């Protein structure tokens, strides 16, 4: 026998169980502390609860090994099954952001199947059923993570793999019990398969915990970046995000920048209050978003980019556009905005827009945005409630049919 094998044999089964228990305690505390600082990530709290049940299982199973009475075995196995069901619930919360009844129902069903034969003294049958139930719950947890692997393919694939490995480690235990053929055991099973199961648990618990914490930190970083790049009122990109996205992109002649401004917005704030002004801005953002979604459904054109630049100004960048299509998009947004404000706020409100195109030699975004701003200024100066467009080939001013307005 090799030196490594000799050393391995010196580690008894109870010591391996205690190692899992203390590892789970530390990890549960860390996950709970992480949840305290990020209350929206409820899967961390659920994971911490699952590990707490695992700790209780470890210590109650250690008592069962020392004193193998039926009720203690049923209690210990039920704790682990409840913990694994809770772990499955955490995986669903991680992937879907919400809880469901499937996890507690699965855990309750597993306990209802496993506990009766154990309480009746048929611990051989109970252990077989327990191992199968544990393997199934862990495989289901692995499948949940696998379905959500697009978020972070490497880390989530590894997390799914650890749960699957832990689930598979229960199968050799099942095979040996079946081959033994005893419905009643003289003592809790202790063999190479049980040792392997515990060793894999020692590897899987801290490994899965480390990956879970890393994924949570990645999510938090992504959320902070999203907050920094998103306008909090409308949910659109903000000025910084828009410039980061397209500032270094040379705008050719088929790229249009549409700059919108809500007419007499200061008057709305003064007469109706800032809450009403916020609702007007939200209506414009919805009109812009709806039009972009409609455009996406019409064909495989490159997706537009849209943002709130600040105040009552919004920008829309259209790729593969010509003068007619840019005018059509701008007018559609304005018309939808007017309808939304009238419908929701019973308020007549209009918007003006300026359109500019990139040039064949490729203007940068800021230069094209400044040109659109000049067109917007012209639309405001010529009476508002209209679109002004300029390009190398065409300068047009559209004046729509006047709409009733509550403002002068």
C-alpha positions as a LaTeX table, in Angstrom:
\begin{tabular}{lrrr}
\hline
Residue & $x$ (\AA) & $y$ (\AA) & $z$ (\AA) \\
\hline
Unk1 & 0.00 & 0.00 & 0.00 \\
Unk2 & 1.35 & 3.43 & $-0.93$ \\
Unk3 & 2.22 & 6.09 & 1.63 \\
Unk4 & $-0.74$ & 8.23 & 0.47 \\
Unk5 & $-3.17$ & 5.35 & 0.90 \\
Unk6 & $-1.82$ & 4.62 & 4.38 \\
Unk7 & $-2.27$ & 8.24 & 5.40 \\
Unk8 & $-5.78$ & 8.26 & 3.96 \\
Unk9 & $-6.79$ & 5.26 & 6.02 \\
Unk10 & $-5.78$ & 7.14 & 9.17 \\
Unk11 & $-8.64$ & 9.59 & 8.58 \\
Unk12 & $-11.77$ & 8.07 & 10.08 \\
Unk13 & $-15.30$ & 8.63 & 8.77 \\
Unk14 & $-16.42$ & 10.75 & 11.72 \\
Unk15 & $-13.48$ & 13.13 & 11.22 \\
Unk16 & $-14.45$ & 13.57 & 7.58 \\
Unk17 & $-18.01$ & 14.38 & 8.62 \\
Unk18 & $-16.79$ & 16.94 & 11.15 \\
Unk19 & $-14.63$ & 18.54 & 8.43 \\
Unk20 & $-17.71$ & 19.02 & 6.26 \\
Unk21 & $-19.65$ & 20.39 & 9.23 \\
Unk22 & $-17.13$ & 23.08 & 10.15 \\
Unk23 & $-16.59$ & 23.99 & 6.49 \\
Unk24 & $-20.34$ & 24.43 & 6.07 \\
Unk25 & $-20.57$ & 26.56 & 9.25 \\
Unk26 & $-17.90$ & 28.98 & 8.02 \\
Unk27 & $-19.42$ & 29.18 & 4.56 \\
Unk28 & $-22.94$ & 29.70 & 5.92 \\
Unk29 & $-21.73$ & 32.65 & 8.01 \\
Unk30 & $-19.94$ & 34.17 & 5.01 \\
Unk31 & $-22.97$ & 33.81 & 2.75 \\
Unk32 & $-25.27$ & 35.27 & 5.38 \\
Unk33 & $-22.91$ & 38.23 & 5.82 \\
Unk34 & $-22.85$ & 38.75 & 2.06 \\
Unk35 & $-26.65$ & 38.75 & 2.00 \\
Unk36 & $-26.69$ & 41.41 & 4.75 \\
Unk37 & $-24.80$ & 43.76 & 2.40 \\
Unk38 & $-26.91$ & 42.85 & $-0.67$ \\
Unk39 & $-30.45$ & 42.11 & 0.50 \\
Unk40 & $-31.80$ & 41.81 & $-3.05$ \\
Unk41 & $-29.72$ & 38.67 & $-3.63$ \\
Unk42 & $-32.01$ & 36.35 & $-1.67$ \\
Unk43 & $-30.34$ & 33.23 & $-3.07$ \\
Unk44 & $-27.41$ & 33.97 & $-0.72$ \\
Unk45 & $-29.70$ & 33.75 & 2.31 \\
Unk46 & $-31.25$ & 30.55 & 0.96 \\
Unk47 & $-27.79$ & 29.04 & 0.42 \\
Unk48 & $-26.85$ & 29.99 & 3.97 \\
Unk49 & $-30.01$ & 28.29 & 5.28 \\
Unk50 & $-29.24$ & 25.17 & 3.21 \\
Unk51 & $-25.74$ & 24.98 & 4.68 \\
Unk52 & $-27.20$ & 25.43 & 8.17 \\
Unk53 & $-29.36$ & 22.36 & 7.60 \\
Unk54 & $-26.28$ & 20.51 & 6.32 \\
Unk55 & $-24.45$ & 21.35 & 9.56 \\
Unk56 & $-27.36$ & 20.03 & 11.63 \\
Unk57 & $-27.36$ & 16.86 & 9.50 \\
Unk58 & $-23.64$ & 16.29 & 10.03 \\
Unk59 & $-23.82$ & 16.52 & 13.79 \\
Unk60 & $-27.07$ & 14.53 & 14.10 \\
Unk61 & $-25.68$ & 11.83 & 11.77 \\
Unk62 & $-22.54$ & 11.65 & 13.91 \\
Unk63 & $-24.81$ & 10.95 & 16.88 \\
Unk64 & $-26.65$ & 8.34 & 14.80 \\
Unk65 & $-23.34$ & 6.56 & 14.07 \\
Unk66 & $-22.61$ & 6.44 & 17.82 \\
Unk67 & $-26.18$ & 5.44 & 18.70 \\
Unk68 & $-28.04$ & 3.98 & 15.68 \\
Unk69 & $-31.66$ & 4.33 & 16.77 \\
Unk70 & $-34.32$ & 4.61 & 14.03 \\
Unk71 & $-35.73$ & 8.02 & 14.92 \\
Unk72 & $-32.26$ & 9.62 & 14.99 \\
Unk73 & $-31.42$ & 8.19 & 11.56 \\
Unk74 & $-34.71$ & 9.42 & 10.11 \\
Unk75 & $-34.09$ & 12.86 & 11.65 \\
Unk76 & $-30.53$ & 13.11 & 10.29 \\
Unk77 & $-31.47$ & 12.02 & 6.75 \\
Unk78 & $-34.51$ & 14.32 & 6.74 \\
Unk79 & $-32.29$ & 17.27 & 7.63 \\
Unk80 & $-29.99$ & 16.61 & 4.69 \\
Unk81 & $-32.87$ & 16.17 & 2.26 \\
Unk82 & $-34.38$ & 19.44 & 3.51 \\
Unk83 & $-31.00$ & 21.10 & 3.03 \\
Unk84 & $-30.64$ & 19.77 & $-0.51$ \\
Unk85 & $-34.17$ & 20.93 & $-1.37$ \\
Unk86 & $-33.28$ & 24.37 & 0.00 \\
Unk87 & $-30.13$ & 24.34 & $-2.11$ \\
Unk88 & $-32.31$ & 23.60 & $-5.15$ \\
Unk89 & $-34.52$ & 26.55 & $-4.19$ \\
Unk90 & $-31.40$ & 28.75 & $-4.08$ \\
Unk91 & $-30.42$ & 27.66 & $-7.59$ \\
Unk92 & $-33.86$ & 28.67 & $-8.89$ \\
Unk93 & $-33.63$ & 32.01 & $-7.12$ \\
Unk94 & $-30.21$ & 32.55 & $-8.68$ \\
Unk95 & $-31.45$ & 31.77 & $-12.19$ \\
Unk96 & $-34.98$ & 33.19 & $-12.10$ \\
Unk97 & $-34.80$ & 35.76 & $-9.32$ \\
Unk98 & $-37.86$ & 34.27 & $-7.62$ \\
Unk99 & $-38.84$ & 31.34 & $-5.43$ \\
Unk100 & $-41.21$ & 28.54 & $-6.37$ \\
Unk101 & $-43.10$ & 25.74 & $-4.63$ \\
Unk102 & $-41.32$ & 22.99 & $-6.58$ \\
Unk103 & $-38.28$ & 22.85 & $-4.27$ \\
Unk104 & $-40.08$ & 22.50 & $-0.91$ \\
Unk105 & $-42.55$ & 20.07 & $-2.50$ \\
Unk106 & $-39.67$ & 17.95 & $-3.82$ \\
Unk107 & $-37.97$ & 18.02 & $-0.42$ \\
Unk108 & $-41.18$ & 17.14 & 1.40 \\
Unk109 & $-41.87$ & 14.27 & $-0.99$ \\
Unk110 & $-38.33$ & 12.91 & $-0.54$ \\
Unk111 & $-38.63$ & 13.01 & 3.24 \\
Unk112 & $-42.06$ & 11.35 & 3.08 \\
Unk113 & $-40.55$ & 8.47 & 1.06 \\
Unk114 & $-37.34$ & 8.03 & 3.07 \\
Unk115 & $-38.42$ & 8.55 & 6.68 \\
Unk116 & $-41.08$ & 5.78 & 7.09 \\
Unk117 & $-38.80$ & 2.77 & 6.39 \\
Unk118 & $-36.10$ & 4.29 & 8.61 \\
Unk119 & $-38.55$ & 4.77 & 11.47 \\
Unk120 & $-39.80$ & 1.23 & 10.97 \\
Unk121 & $-36.26$ & $-0.11$ & 11.40 \\
Unk122 & $-35.67$ & $-0.94$ & 7.72 \\
Unk123 & $-32.57$ & 1.22 & 7.56 \\
Unk124 & $-31.17$ & $-0.67$ & 4.57 \\
Unk125 & $-34.22$ & 0.25 & 2.47 \\
Unk126 & $-34.25$ & 3.77 & 3.92 \\
Unk127 & $-30.58$ & 4.35 & 3.06 \\
Unk128 & $-31.11$ & 3.23 & $-0.54$ \\
Unk129 & $-34.07$ & 5.56 & $-0.94$ \\
Unk130 & $-32.17$ & 8.37 & 0.76 \\
Unk131 & $-29.17$ & 8.08 & $-1.57$ \\
Unk132 & $-31.41$ & 8.08 & $-4.65$ \\
Unk133 & $-33.36$ & 11.10 & $-3.38$ \\
Unk134 & $-30.17$ & 13.03 & $-2.55$ \\
Unk135 & $-28.68$ & 12.26 & $-5.97$ \\
Unk136 & $-31.88$ & 13.41 & $-7.68$ \\
Unk137 & $-32.07$ & 16.70 & $-5.77$ \\
Unk138 & $-28.42$ & 17.51 & $-6.47$ \\
Unk139 & $-28.82$ & 16.64 & $-10.16$ \\
Unk140 & $-31.86$ & 18.94 & $-10.34$ \\
Unk141 & $-29.82$ & 21.72 & $-8.72$ \\
Unk142 & $-27.02$ & 21.18 & $-11.23$ \\
Unk143 & $-29.56$ & 21.37 & $-14.06$ \\
Unk144 & $-30.90$ & 24.70 & $-12.76$ \\
Unk145 & $-27.44$ & 26.23 & $-12.77$ \\
Unk146 & $-26.71$ & 24.73 & $-16.19$ \\
Unk147 & $-29.78$ & 26.43 & $-17.66$ \\
Unk148 & $-28.49$ & 29.79 & $-16.46$ \\
Unk149 & $-24.90$ & 29.34 & $-17.63$ \\
Unk150 & $-25.17$ & 32.10 & $-20.26$ \\
Unk151 & $-24.69$ & 34.69 & $-17.51$ \\
Unk152 & $-21.15$ & 33.45 & $-16.71$ \\
Unk153 & $-20.42$ & 30.28 & $-18.72$ \\
Unk154 & $-17.20$ & 29.20 & $-17.01$ \\
Unk155 & $-18.12$ & 29.79 & $-13.38$ \\
Unk156 & $-21.69$ & 28.52 & $-13.62$ \\
Unk157 & $-20.64$ & 25.43 & $-15.58$ \\
Unk158 & $-18.14$ & 24.67 & $-12.80$ \\
Unk159 & $-20.85$ & 25.23 & $-10.19$ \\
Unk160 & $-23.22$ & 22.88 & $-12.01$ \\
Unk161 & $-20.40$ & 20.34 & $-12.32$ \\
Unk162 & $-19.70$ & 20.37 & $-8.58$ \\
Unk163 & $-23.36$ & 19.77 & $-7.76$ \\
Unk164 & $-23.55$ & 16.96 & $-10.31$ \\
Unk165 & $-20.36$ & 15.38 & $-8.96$ \\
Unk166 & $-21.77$ & 15.51 & $-5.43$ \\
Unk167 & $-24.99$ & 13.92 & $-6.67$ \\
Unk168 & $-23.17$ & 11.12 & $-8.50$ \\
Unk169 & $-21.16$ & 10.34 & $-5.37$ \\
Unk170 & $-24.35$ & 8.98 & $-3.74$ \\
Unk171 & $-24.79$ & 6.32 & $-6.44$ \\
Unk172 & $-21.92$ & 3.98 & $-5.42$ \\
Unk173 & $-23.37$ & 4.02 & $-1.90$ \\
Unk174 & $-26.70$ & 2.91 & $-3.37$ \\
Unk175 & $-25.10$ & 0.14 & $-5.44$ \\
Unk176 & $-23.25$ & $-1.32$ & $-2.44$ \\
Unk177 & $-26.40$ & $-1.28$ & $-0.33$ \\
Unk178 & $-28.38$ & $-3.03$ & $-3.06$ \\
Unk179 & $-25.65$ & $-5.64$ & $-3.51$ \\
Unk180 & $-25.64$ & $-6.18$ & 0.25 \\
Unk181 & $-29.32$ & $-7.11$ & $-0.05$ \\
Unk182 & $-30.22$ & $-6.41$ & 3.57 \\
Unk183 & $-33.40$ & $-4.57$ & 4.45 \\
Unk184 & $-32.08$ & $-4.12$ & 8.00 \\
Unk185 & $-28.49$ & $-3.11$ & 8.69 \\
Unk186 & $-26.46$ & $-3.94$ & 11.78 \\
Unk187 & $-25.03$ & $-0.38$ & 11.82 \\
Unk188 & $-24.95$ & 2.73 & 9.64 \\
Unk189 & $-23.11$ & 1.91 & 6.40 \\
Unk190 & $-19.38$ & 2.64 & 6.43 \\
Unk191 & $-17.32$ & 1.62 & 3.39 \\
Unk192 & $-15.17$ & 3.07 & 0.64 \\
Unk193 & $-18.25$ & 4.49 & $-1.13$ \\
Unk194 & $-19.37$ & 6.35 & 2.00 \\
Unk195 & $-15.82$ & 7.70 & 2.46 \\
Unk196 & $-15.73$ & 8.80 & $-1.18$ \\
Unk197 & $-19.10$ & 10.51 & $-0.77$ \\
Unk198 & $-17.86$ & 12.50 & 2.22 \\
Unk199 & $-14.54$ & 13.42 & 0.56 \\
Unk200 & $-16.38$ & 14.75 & $-2.49$ \\
Unk201 & $-18.60$ & 16.68 & $-0.11$ \\
Unk202 & $-15.50$ & 18.23 & 1.50 \\
Unk203 & $-14.41$ & 19.34 & $-1.98$ \\
Unk204 & $-17.83$ & 20.41 & $-3.24$ \\
Unk205 & $-19.02$ & 22.49 & $-0.27$ \\
Unk206 & $-16.21$ & 25.09 & $-0.21$ \\
Unk207 & $-15.83$ & 24.94 & $-3.99$ \\
Unk208 & $-19.51$ & 25.67 & $-4.60$ \\
Unk209 & $-19.45$ & 28.34 & $-1.91$ \\
Unk210 & $-16.46$ & 30.13 & $-3.44$ \\
Unk211 & $-18.07$ & 30.07 & $-6.89$ \\
Unk212 & $-21.37$ & 31.33 & $-5.47$ \\
Unk213 & $-19.62$ & 34.26 & $-3.78$ \\
Unk214 & $-17.64$ & 35.05 & $-6.94$ \\
Unk215 & $-20.80$ & 35.01 & $-9.05$ \\
Unk216 & $-22.53$ & 37.30 & $-6.58$ \\
Unk217 & $-19.63$ & 39.77 & $-6.71$ \\
Unk218 & $-19.76$ & 39.68 & $-10.51$ \\
Unk219 & $-23.48$ & 40.42 & $-10.40$ \\
Unk220 & $-22.97$ & 43.32 & $-7.99$ \\
Unk221 & $-20.24$ & 44.80 & $-10.18$ \\
Unk222 & $-22.46$ & 44.45 & $-13.25$ \\
Unk223 & $-25.37$ & 46.06 & $-11.40$ \\
Unk224 & $-23.22$ & 49.00 & $-10.28$ \\
Unk225 & $-21.99$ & 49.51 & $-13.83$ \\
Unk226 & $-25.58$ & 49.34 & $-15.10$ \\
Unk227 & $-26.64$ & 51.94 & $-12.55$ \\
Unk228 & $-23.78$ & 54.21 & $-13.60$ \\
Unk229 & $-24.75$ & 53.90 & $-17.28$ \\
Unk230 & $-28.53$ & 54.12 & $-16.91$ \\
Unk231 & $-30.83$ & 57.08 & $-16.34$ \\
Unk232 & $-32.66$ & 56.26 & $-13.11$ \\
Unk233 & $-35.93$ & 57.95 & $-14.09$ \\
Unk234 & $-36.50$ & 56.52 & $-17.57$ \\
Unk235 & $-34.35$ & 53.38 & $-17.57$ \\
Unk236 & $-32.66$ & 54.52 & $-20.80$ \\
Unk237 & $-28.94$ & 54.85 & $-21.37$ \\
Unk238 & $-27.56$ & 58.10 & $-20.02$ \\
Unk239 & $-25.28$ & 60.57 & $-21.81$ \\
Unk240 & $-22.11$ & 58.92 & $-20.55$ \\
Unk241 & $-23.22$ & 55.47 & $-21.70$ \\
Unk242 & $-24.20$ & 56.76 & $-25.13$ \\
Unk243 & $-20.85$ & 58.45 & $-25.66$ \\
Unk244 & $-18.95$ & 55.40 & $-24.41$ \\
Unk245 & $-20.92$ & 53.26 & $-26.85$ \\
Unk246 & $-20.54$ & 55.31 & $-30.03$ \\
Unk247 & $-18.05$ & 58.12 & $-29.39$ \\
Unk248 & $-15.21$ & 56.35 & $-31.20$ \\
Unk249 & $-17.42$ & 55.14 & $-34.03$ \\
Unk250 & $-17.06$ & 57.18 & $-37.26$ \\
Unk251 & $-20.57$ & 57.99 & $-38.47$ \\
Unk252 & $-20.94$ & 57.47 & $-42.22$ \\
Unk253 & $-23.57$ & 58.98 & $-44.43$ \\
Unk254 & $-26.19$ & 56.33 & $-43.66$ \\
Unk255 & $-26.15$ & 57.03 & $-39.91$ \\
Unk256 & $-28.66$ & 59.56 & $-38.57$ \\
Unk257 & $-28.65$ & 61.20 & $-35.17$ \\
Unk258 & $-32.06$ & 62.43 & $-34.01$ \\
Unk259 & $-32.09$ & 64.86 & $-31.09$ \\
Unk260 & $-35.45$ & 65.39 & $-29.34$ \\
Unk261 & $-36.49$ & 68.10 & $-26.91$ \\
Unk262 & $-39.85$ & 68.35 & $-25.11$ \\
Unk263 & $-41.44$ & 71.70 & $-25.85$ \\
Unk264 & $-41.98$ & 74.12 & $-22.96$ \\
Unk265 & $-40.93$ & 71.53 & $-20.41$ \\
Unk266 & $-40.05$ & 74.20 & $-17.82$ \\
Unk267 & $-43.64$ & 75.45 & $-17.99$ \\
Unk268 & $-44.90$ & 71.93 & $-17.21$ \\
Unk269 & $-42.68$ & 71.77 & $-14.13$ \\
Unk270 & $-43.71$ & 75.24 & $-13.00$ \\
Unk271 & $-47.46$ & 74.75 & $-13.50$ \\
Unk272 & $-47.94$ & 71.03 & $-12.80$ \\
Unk273 & $-45.00$ & 70.29 & $-10.51$ \\
Unk274 & $-41.89$ & 68.20 & $-10.93$ \\
Unk275 & $-43.79$ & 64.94 & $-10.37$ \\
Unk276 & $-45.84$ & 65.69 & $-13.49$ \\
Unk277 & $-42.63$ & 66.60 & $-15.31$ \\
Unk278 & $-41.15$ & 63.23 & $-14.39$ \\
Unk279 & $-44.24$ & 61.50 & $-15.77$ \\
Unk280 & $-43.89$ & 63.42 & $-19.03$ \\
Unk281 & $-40.26$ & 62.30 & $-19.32$ \\
Unk282 & $-41.31$ & 58.71 & $-18.63$ \\
Unk283 & $-43.94$ & 58.98 & $-21.39$ \\
Unk284 & $-41.34$ & 60.17 & $-23.87$ \\
Unk285 & $-38.99$ & 57.34 & $-22.91$ \\
Unk286 & $-41.79$ & 54.83 & $-23.45$ \\
Unk287 & $-42.66$ & 56.33 & $-26.84$ \\
Unk288 & $-39.02$ & 56.08 & $-27.87$ \\
Unk289 & $-38.70$ & 52.53 & $-26.61$ \\
Unk290 & $-41.92$ & 51.39 & $-28.30$ \\
Unk291 & $-40.85$ & 52.82 & $-31.65$ \\
Unk292 & $-37.47$ & 51.14 & $-31.46$ \\
Unk293 & $-39.16$ & 47.81 & $-30.68$ \\
Unk294 & $-41.52$ & 48.26 & $-33.64$ \\
Unk295 & $-38.59$ & 49.03 & $-35.90$ \\
Unk296 & $-36.82$ & 45.87 & $-34.74$ \\
Unk297 & $-39.90$ & 43.80 & $-35.67$ \\
Unk298 & $-40.01$ & 45.24 & $-39.19$ \\
Unk299 & $-36.77$ & 43.73 & $-40.39$ \\
Unk300 & $-33.16$ & 42.75 & $-39.72$ \\
Unk301 & $-31.87$ & 46.34 & $-39.70$ \\
Unk302 & $-29.11$ & 47.28 & $-37.28$ \\
Unk303 & $-30.64$ & 48.08 & $-33.88$ \\
Unk304 & $-31.01$ & 51.79 & $-33.03$ \\
Unk305 & $-29.30$ & 53.28 & $-29.98$ \\
Unk306 & $-31.30$ & 55.65 & $-27.80$ \\
Unk307 & $-30.62$ & 57.57 & $-24.60$ \\
Unk308 & $-31.66$ & 60.42 & $-22.36$ \\
Unk309 & $-28.95$ & 63.07 & $-22.61$ \\
Unk310 & $-30.21$ & 65.05 & $-19.63$ \\
Unk311 & $-33.09$ & 67.31 & $-18.73$ \\
Unk312 & $-35.75$ & 66.96 & $-21.43$ \\
Unk313 & $-33.32$ & 65.98 & $-24.22$ \\
Unk314 & $-33.26$ & 62.52 & $-25.80$ \\
Unk315 & $-31.13$ & 61.12 & $-28.62$ \\
Unk316 & $-31.78$ & 58.37 & $-31.15$ \\
Unk317 & $-29.05$ & 56.97 & $-33.40$ \\
Unk318 & $-30.29$ & 55.20 & $-36.54$ \\
Unk319 & $-27.97$ & 53.07 & $-38.66$ \\
Unk320 & $-28.74$ & 52.33 & $-42.29$ \\
Unk321 & $-31.08$ & 55.33 & $-42.51$ \\
Unk322 & $-31.99$ & 57.75 & $-45.28$ \\
Unk323 & $-33.67$ & 61.13 & $-44.94$ \\
Unk324 & $-37.19$ & 59.77 & $-45.42$ \\
Unk325 & $-36.83$ & 56.94 & $-42.91$ \\
Unk326 & $-35.22$ & 59.20 & $-40.30$ \\
Unk327 & $-38.07$ & 61.68 & $-40.67$ \\
Unk328 & $-40.59$ & 58.86 & $-40.37$ \\
Unk329 & $-39.01$ & 57.55 & $-37.16$ \\
Unk330 & $-38.83$ & 60.99 & $-35.57$ \\
Unk331 & $-42.45$ & 61.79 & $-36.40$ \\
Unk332 & $-43.61$ & 58.40 & $-35.12$ \\
Unk333 & $-41.91$ & 59.01 & $-31.76$ \\
Unk334 & $-43.40$ & 62.49 & $-31.49$ \\
Unk335 & $-46.90$ & 61.31 & $-32.34$ \\
Unk336 & $-46.76$ & 58.43 & $-29.86$ \\
Unk337 & $-45.42$ & 60.74 & $-27.15$ \\
Unk338 & $-48.27$ & 63.22 & $-27.64$ \\
Unk339 & $-50.81$ & 60.39 & $-27.46$ \\
Unk340 & $-49.32$ & 58.92 & $-24.27$ \\
Unk341 & $-49.21$ & 62.25 & $-22.45$ \\
Unk342 & $-52.81$ & 63.01 & $-23.44$ \\
Unk343 & $-53.97$ & 59.54 & $-22.41$ \\
Unk344 & $-52.19$ & 59.35 & $-19.07$ \\
Unk345 & $-51.93$ & 62.95 & $-17.92$ \\
Unk346 & $-54.69$ & 64.62 & $-19.93$ \\
Unk347 & $-52.07$ & 67.10 & $-21.00$ \\
Unk348 & $-51.33$ & 68.51 & $-24.42$ \\
Unk349 & $-47.58$ & 68.29 & $-24.87$ \\
Unk350 & $-45.38$ & 68.32 & $-27.97$ \\
Unk351 & $-41.74$ & 67.72 & $-28.85$ \\
Unk352 & $-39.34$ & 69.05 & $-31.44$ \\
Unk353 & $-36.50$ & 67.20 & $-33.13$ \\
Unk354 & $-33.39$ & 67.88 & $-35.15$ \\
Unk355 & $-31.78$ & 65.32 & $-37.46$ \\
Unk356 & $-28.25$ & 65.24 & $-38.83$ \\
Unk357 & $-26.36$ & 62.61 & $-40.82$ \\
Unk358 & $-22.80$ & 61.46 & $-40.79$ \\
Unk359 & $-20.73$ & 62.28 & $-43.85$ \\
Unk360 & $-19.03$ & 59.98 & $-46.37$ \\
Unk361 & $-15.65$ & 60.69 & $-44.80$ \\
Unk362 & $-17.05$ & 59.78 & $-41.37$ \\
Unk363 & $-17.90$ & 62.46 & $-38.81$ \\
Unk364 & $-17.42$ & 61.54 & $-35.18$ \\
Unk365 & $-20.50$ & 61.24 & $-32.99$ \\
Unk366 & $-20.06$ & 64.52 & $-31.14$ \\
Unk367 & $-19.82$ & 66.51 & $-34.38$ \\
Unk368 & $-22.96$ & 64.85 & $-35.74$ \\
Unk369 & $-24.79$ & 65.40 & $-32.44$ \\
Unk370 & $-23.84$ & 69.09 & $-32.57$ \\
Unk371 & $-25.22$ & 69.30 & $-36.11$ \\
Unk372 & $-28.48$ & 67.67 & $-34.92$ \\
Unk373 & $-28.57$ & 70.19 & $-32.08$ \\
Unk374 & $-28.37$ & 73.03 & $-34.61$ \\
Unk375 & $-31.33$ & 71.52 & $-36.48$ \\
Unk376 & $-33.24$ & 71.19 & $-33.20$ \\
Unk377 & $-32.55$ & 74.84 & $-32.44$ \\
Unk378 & $-33.95$ & 75.71 & $-35.88$ \\
Unk379 & $-37.10$ & 73.66 & $-35.21$ \\
Unk380 & $-37.60$ & 75.47 & $-31.88$ \\
Unk381 & $-36.99$ & 78.86 & $-33.46$ \\
Unk382 & $-39.52$ & 78.17 & $-36.22$ \\
Unk383 & $-42.41$ & 77.41 & $-33.91$ \\
Unk384 & $-41.64$ & 74.10 & $-32.11$ \\
Unk385 & $-43.74$ & 70.93 & $-32.57$ \\
Unk386 & $-41.80$ & 69.95 & $-35.70$ \\
Unk387 & $-38.72$ & 68.17 & $-37.09$ \\
Unk388 & $-35.82$ & 69.85 & $-38.87$ \\
Unk389 & $-33.42$ & 67.69 & $-40.87$ \\
Unk390 & $-30.13$ & 68.42 & $-42.58$ \\
Unk391 & $-27.78$ & 66.31 & $-44.67$ \\
Unk392 & $-25.36$ & 66.82 & $-47.49$ \\
Unk393 & $-28.22$ & 66.33 & $-49.94$ \\
Unk394 & $-31.33$ & 67.55 & $-48.22$ \\
Unk395 & $-32.48$ & 70.22 & $-45.80$ \\
Unk396 & $-36.19$ & 69.94 & $-45.05$ \\
Unk397 & $-38.52$ & 71.39 & $-42.48$ \\
Unk398 & $-41.68$ & 69.47 & $-41.74$ \\
Unk399 & $-44.56$ & 71.24 & $-40.07$ \\
Unk400 & $-47.21$ & 68.78 & $-38.83$ \\
Unk401 & $-50.84$ & 69.53 & $-38.33$ \\
Unk402 & $-51.01$ & 71.58 & $-35.12$ \\
Unk403 & $-52.15$ & 69.67 & $-32.02$ \\
Unk404 & $-53.99$ & 71.31 & $-29.16$ \\
Unk405 & $-51.68$ & 72.29 & $-26.32$ \\
Unk406 & $-52.31$ & 73.52 & $-22.82$ \\
Unk407 & $-49.25$ & 75.78 & $-23.05$ \\
Unk408 & $-48.78$ & 78.95 & $-25.04$ \\
\hline
\end{tabular}
